[in-house]
Amino acid sequence: MHYKYDKISAMLKNKDKTYIPEGFLFSAGEAAIKKPGRKDIALIYSKTEANIAGAFTTNRVKAAPVKLDMEKIKSGRGQAIIVNSGNANACTGSKGMRDAAETALLTAKNLKIKPSLVYVCSTGVIGMPMPMEKIKSAIPVLTANLGRASLRHIASAIMTTDTFPKALGKKIKIKNRTGTMTGICKGAGMIAPNMATMLCFIMTDIAIEKRALGKALKDSVRKSFNRITIDGDMSTNDTALIMANGMLGNSEIKENSASYKIFKNALDEITYELSRLIIKDGEGATKLITIEVKGAADEKEAEKAAFSVANSNLVKTAVYGNDANWGRIMAALGYSGIKFNEEKVSIHLGNIKVVNKGVGTGKDAEANNYLKNNSEVSILINLNKGYASAKILTCDLTEEYIRVNADYRT
């Protein structure tokens, strides 16, 4: 299911509470962390303690909030998430760790909950000390204003180079009750597999066991956020958190039950559609590109081949230039590290077969026209070797990407 932007816009309207799970309150404020004039700090709060699961960057260099949250997540319990944009609190040494811990402590004090239940997330410039006086001033205001912010306020406050807020919601029938699952995220650049420069927060009022929640998130992230790439750069702050507070009142969902499958399918939809929005908003992007590799020996090889094509700057610039240069796709497959017979490969751009059994079909002009007239492009590669497949999302590479990143710190 692909969500339309009008549905997303409707969900983000200030007065629309249709997709807010029971028991969750939001607050957003201005701390002027990087510059004044915009909301840059937000709070997500559950009225009751919730089961929580998380996924984090695999970058060896991890921001202080990530290190803090990775320890806290072991308890499987949470109640609040405080997040700021403008400063990553990464590569800030022991002071950065103290700042992250103090942020959690002050938030907990103002909410009158245990500090262990508060998770801290940051996104923005790496290597800059966190302006803690501004954070300290913002926290009491945030907590006092709980319930006054909309999904739009939260999704907007966590943006960096994003051009639009990203949020999705879904109603889920669990036996005789209807619950809600809502997700917001940010991300537009430094997007690479194994998480990205993204923050994602998913909330639900459905009761689900800790272990089942962790298993569901891990698998959903593997098939969504870990299969997108914009520029091949992996951030230090990537975090995805899901809180399930159980206020729907259903019996707690267990692994491998019928209700678990329903819950998991909904979570898969939410994470996949959020990942599509991230790619749609890729820095300077004009086209969303879906690269699917079929006929591979196994899923790992299919994924490896698809990422090789997706991360090729030559492929991405060719798509931007509306040039069906399938030779660049073949070259990227060739250096992907997997074994295949080039004389068995076929390649489609949309419904147009440009390569058959390793050679061109003479339909480049038709394929050029396809690229020119579509903002969402599909590249289907069949290795004709096995039965495994994998799908990766990426975008084109434009001059605007260079401008956005050249000006990032100014």
QUIFENTA-V77994 format. One record per residue. N is the residue number from 1. SS is DSSP state (H for helix, E for strand, C for the rest). PSI is psi as a letter, one per 40 degrees, with the letter a starting at -180 (999 if undefined). Layout:
BEGIN
n->N ss->SS psi->PSI
n->N ss->SS psi->PSI
END
This chain:
BEGIN
n->1 ss->C psi->h
n->2 ss->C psi->h
n->3 ss->C psi->i
n->4 ss->C psi->i
n->5 ss->H psi->d
n->6 ss->H psi->d
n->7 ss->H psi->d
n->8 ss->H psi->d
n->9 ss->H psi->d
n->10 ss->H psi->d
n->11 ss->H psi->d
n->12 ss->H psi->e
n->13 ss->C psi->i
n->14 ss->C psi->d
n->15 ss->C psi->e
n->16 ss->C psi->h
n->17 ss->C psi->e
n->18 ss->C psi->d
n->19 ss->C psi->f
n->20 ss->C psi->h
n->21 ss->C psi->i
n->22 ss->C psi->h
n->23 ss->C psi->e
n->24 ss->E psi->h
n->25 ss->E psi->i
n->26 ss->E psi->i
n->27 ss->E psi->i
n->28 ss->E psi->i
n->29 ss->E psi->i
n->30 ss->C psi->h
n->31 ss->C psi->e
n->32 ss->C psi->f
n->33 ss->C psi->d
n->34 ss->C psi->d
n->35 ss->C psi->i
n->36 ss->C psi->i
n->37 ss->C psi->e
n->38 ss->C psi->i
n->39 ss->C psi->h
n->40 ss->C psi->e
n->41 ss->E psi->h
n->42 ss->E psi->i
n->43 ss->E psi->h
n->44 ss->E psi->h
n->45 ss->E psi->h
n->46 ss->E psi->h
n->47 ss->E psi->d
n->48 ss->E psi->i
n->49 ss->E psi->i
n->50 ss->E psi->i
n->51 ss->E psi->i
n->52 ss->E psi->i
n->53 ss->E psi->i
n->54 ss->E psi->i
n->55 ss->E psi->i
n->56 ss->E psi->i
n->57 ss->C psi->i
n->58 ss->C psi->e
n->59 ss->C psi->h
n->60 ss->C psi->d
n->61 ss->C psi->h
n->62 ss->C psi->h
n->63 ss->C psi->i
n->64 ss->H psi->d
n->65 ss->H psi->d
n->66 ss->H psi->d
n->67 ss->H psi->d
n->68 ss->H psi->d
n->69 ss->H psi->d
n->70 ss->H psi->d
n->71 ss->H psi->d
n->72 ss->H psi->d
n->73 ss->H psi->e
n->74 ss->H psi->d
n->75 ss->H psi->d
n->76 ss->C psi->e
n->77 ss->E psi->i
n->78 ss->E psi->i
n->79 ss->E psi->e
n->80 ss->E psi->i
n->81 ss->E psi->h
n->82 ss->E psi->h
n->83 ss->E psi->i
n->84 ss->E psi->i
n->85 ss->E psi->i
n->86 ss->E psi->d
n->87 ss->E psi->h
n->88 ss->C psi->e
n->89 ss->C psi->f
n->90 ss->C psi->i
n->91 ss->C psi->f
n->92 ss->C psi->e
n->93 ss->H psi->a
n->94 ss->H psi->d
n->95 ss->H psi->d
n->96 ss->H psi->d
n->97 ss->H psi->d
n->98 ss->H psi->d
n->99 ss->H psi->d
n->100 ss->H psi->d
n->101 ss->H psi->d
n->102 ss->H psi->d
n->103 ss->H psi->d
n->104 ss->H psi->d
n->105 ss->H psi->d
n->106 ss->H psi->d
n->107 ss->H psi->d
n->108 ss->H psi->d
n->109 ss->H psi->d
n->110 ss->H psi->d
n->111 ss->H psi->e
n->112 ss->C psi->f
n->113 ss->C psi->i
n->114 ss->C psi->h
n->115 ss->H psi->d
n->116 ss->H psi->e
n->117 ss->H psi->e
n->118 ss->E psi->h
n->119 ss->E psi->i
n->120 ss->E psi->h
n->121 ss->E psi->i
n->122 ss->E psi->i
n->123 ss->E psi->i
n->124 ss->E psi->a
n->125 ss->E psi->h
n->126 ss->C psi->i
n->127 ss->C psi->e
n->128 ss->C psi->h
n->129 ss->C psi->i
n->130 ss->C psi->h
n->131 ss->C psi->g
n->132 ss->H psi->d
n->133 ss->H psi->d
n->134 ss->H psi->d
n->135 ss->H psi->d
n->136 ss->H psi->d
n->137 ss->H psi->d
n->138 ss->H psi->d
n->139 ss->H psi->d
n->140 ss->H psi->d
n->141 ss->H psi->d
n->142 ss->H psi->d
n->143 ss->H psi->d
n->144 ss->H psi->d
n->145 ss->C psi->e
n->146 ss->C psi->h
n->147 ss->C psi->e
n->148 ss->C psi->e
n->149 ss->C psi->i
n->150 ss->C psi->i
n->151 ss->H psi->d
n->152 ss->H psi->d
n->153 ss->H psi->d
n->154 ss->H psi->d
n->155 ss->H psi->d
n->156 ss->H psi->d
n->157 ss->H psi->d
n->158 ss->C psi->e
n->159 ss->C psi->i
n->160 ss->C psi->c
n->161 ss->C psi->e
n->162 ss->C psi->i
n->163 ss->C psi->e
n->164 ss->C psi->i
n->165 ss->C psi->i
n->166 ss->E psi->h
n->167 ss->E psi->i
n->168 ss->E psi->i
n->169 ss->E psi->i
n->170 ss->E psi->h
n->171 ss->E psi->h
n->172 ss->E psi->h
n->173 ss->E psi->h
n->174 ss->E psi->h
n->175 ss->C psi->b
n->176 ss->C psi->e
n->177 ss->E psi->i
n->178 ss->E psi->h
n->179 ss->E psi->i
n->180 ss->E psi->i
n->181 ss->E psi->h
n->182 ss->E psi->h
n->183 ss->E psi->h
n->184 ss->E psi->i
n->185 ss->E psi->i
n->186 ss->E psi->i
n->187 ss->C psi->h
n->188 ss->C psi->d
n->189 ss->C psi->i
n->190 ss->C psi->f
n->191 ss->C psi->h
n->192 ss->C psi->i
n->193 ss->C psi->i
n->194 ss->C psi->f
n->195 ss->C psi->i
n->196 ss->C psi->a
n->197 ss->C psi->g
n->198 ss->C psi->i
n->199 ss->E psi->h
n->200 ss->E psi->h
n->201 ss->E psi->h
n->202 ss->E psi->h
n->203 ss->E psi->i
n->204 ss->E psi->i
n->205 ss->C psi->e
n->206 ss->C psi->h
n->207 ss->C psi->h
n->208 ss->E psi->i
n->209 ss->C psi->i
n->210 ss->H psi->d
n->211 ss->H psi->d
n->212 ss->H psi->d
n->213 ss->H psi->d
n->214 ss->H psi->d
n->215 ss->H psi->d
n->216 ss->H psi->d
n->217 ss->H psi->d
n->218 ss->H psi->d
n->219 ss->H psi->d
n->220 ss->H psi->d
n->221 ss->H psi->d
n->222 ss->H psi->d
n->223 ss->H psi->e
n->224 ss->C psi->c
n->225 ss->H psi->d
n->226 ss->H psi->e
n->227 ss->H psi->f
n->228 ss->E psi->i
n->229 ss->C psi->h
n->230 ss->C psi->d
n->231 ss->C psi->e
n->232 ss->C psi->e
n->233 ss->C psi->h
n->234 ss->C psi->h
n->235 ss->C psi->i
n->236 ss->C psi->e
n->237 ss->C psi->e
n->238 ss->C psi->h
n->239 ss->E psi->h
n->240 ss->E psi->h
n->241 ss->E psi->i
n->242 ss->E psi->h
n->243 ss->E psi->h
n->244 ss->E psi->h
n->245 ss->C psi->e
n->246 ss->C psi->e
n->247 ss->C psi->e
n->248 ss->C psi->d
n->249 ss->C psi->e
n->250 ss->C psi->i
n->251 ss->C psi->h
n->252 ss->C psi->h
n->253 ss->E psi->h
n->254 ss->C psi->i
n->255 ss->C psi->i
n->256 ss->C psi->e
n->257 ss->C psi->i
n->258 ss->H psi->d
n->259 ss->H psi->d
n->260 ss->H psi->d
n->261 ss->H psi->d
n->262 ss->H psi->d
n->263 ss->H psi->d
n->264 ss->H psi->d
n->265 ss->H psi->d
n->266 ss->H psi->d
n->267 ss->H psi->d
n->268 ss->H psi->d
n->269 ss->H psi->d
n->270 ss->H psi->d
n->271 ss->H psi->d
n->272 ss->H psi->d
n->273 ss->H psi->d
n->274 ss->H psi->d
n->275 ss->H psi->d
n->276 ss->H psi->d
n->277 ss->H psi->d
n->278 ss->H psi->d
n->279 ss->H psi->d
n->280 ss->H psi->d
n->281 ss->C psi->e
n->282 ss->C psi->i
n->283 ss->C psi->h
n->284 ss->C psi->e
n->285 ss->C psi->i
n->286 ss->C psi->e
n->287 ss->C psi->h
n->288 ss->E psi->h
n->289 ss->E psi->h
n->290 ss->E psi->h
n->291 ss->E psi->h
n->292 ss->E psi->h
n->293 ss->E psi->h
n->294 ss->E psi->i
n->295 ss->E psi->f
n->296 ss->E psi->i
n->297 ss->C psi->d
n->298 ss->C psi->i
n->299 ss->H psi->d
n->300 ss->H psi->d
n->301 ss->H psi->d
n->302 ss->H psi->d
n->303 ss->H psi->d
n->304 ss->H psi->d
n->305 ss->H psi->d
n->306 ss->H psi->d
n->307 ss->H psi->d
n->308 ss->H psi->d
n->309 ss->H psi->d
n->310 ss->H psi->d
n->311 ss->C psi->e
n->312 ss->C psi->h
n->313 ss->H psi->d
n->314 ss->H psi->d
n->315 ss->H psi->d
n->316 ss->H psi->d
n->317 ss->H psi->d
n->318 ss->H psi->d
n->319 ss->H psi->d
n->320 ss->H psi->d
n->321 ss->C psi->e
n->322 ss->C psi->f
n->323 ss->C psi->h
n->324 ss->C psi->f
n->325 ss->C psi->g
n->326 ss->H psi->e
n->327 ss->H psi->d
n->328 ss->H psi->d
n->329 ss->H psi->d
n->330 ss->H psi->d
n->331 ss->H psi->d
n->332 ss->H psi->d
n->333 ss->H psi->d
n->334 ss->H psi->d
n->335 ss->C psi->e
n->336 ss->C psi->d
n->337 ss->C psi->e
n->338 ss->C psi->i
n->339 ss->C psi->h
n->340 ss->C psi->i
n->341 ss->C psi->h
n->342 ss->H psi->d
n->343 ss->H psi->e
n->344 ss->H psi->e
n->345 ss->C psi->h
n->346 ss->E psi->i
n->347 ss->E psi->h
n->348 ss->E psi->h
n->349 ss->E psi->h
n->350 ss->C psi->b
n->351 ss->C psi->e
n->352 ss->E psi->h
n->353 ss->E psi->h
n->354 ss->E psi->e
n->355 ss->E psi->h
n->356 ss->E psi->h
n->357 ss->C psi->f
n->358 ss->C psi->e
n->359 ss->E psi->i
n->360 ss->E psi->i
n->361 ss->C psi->e
n->362 ss->C psi->e
n->363 ss->C psi->f
n->364 ss->H psi->d
n->365 ss->H psi->d
n->366 ss->H psi->d
n->367 ss->H psi->d
n->368 ss->H psi->d
n->369 ss->H psi->d
n->370 ss->H psi->d
n->371 ss->H psi->d
n->372 ss->H psi->d
n->373 ss->C psi->e
n->374 ss->C psi->h
n->375 ss->C psi->e
n->376 ss->E psi->h
n->377 ss->E psi->h
n->378 ss->E psi->h
n->379 ss->E psi->h
n->380 ss->E psi->h
n->381 ss->E psi->h
n->382 ss->E psi->h
n->383 ss->C psi->e
n->384 ss->C psi->f
n->385 ss->C psi->d
n->386 ss->C psi->a
n->387 ss->C psi->e
n->388 ss->E psi->i
n->389 ss->E psi->i
n->390 ss->E psi->i
n->391 ss->E psi->h
n->392 ss->E psi->i
n->393 ss->E psi->h
n->394 ss->E psi->a
n->395 ss->E psi->i
n->396 ss->C psi->i
n->397 ss->C psi->h
n->398 ss->C psi->i
n->399 ss->H psi->d
n->400 ss->H psi->d
n->401 ss->H psi->d
n->402 ss->H psi->d
n->403 ss->H psi->d
n->404 ss->H psi->d
n->405 ss->H psi->d
n->406 ss->H psi->d
n->407 ss->C psi->e
n->408 ss->C psi->d
n->409 ss->C psi->e
n->410 ss->C psi->999
END
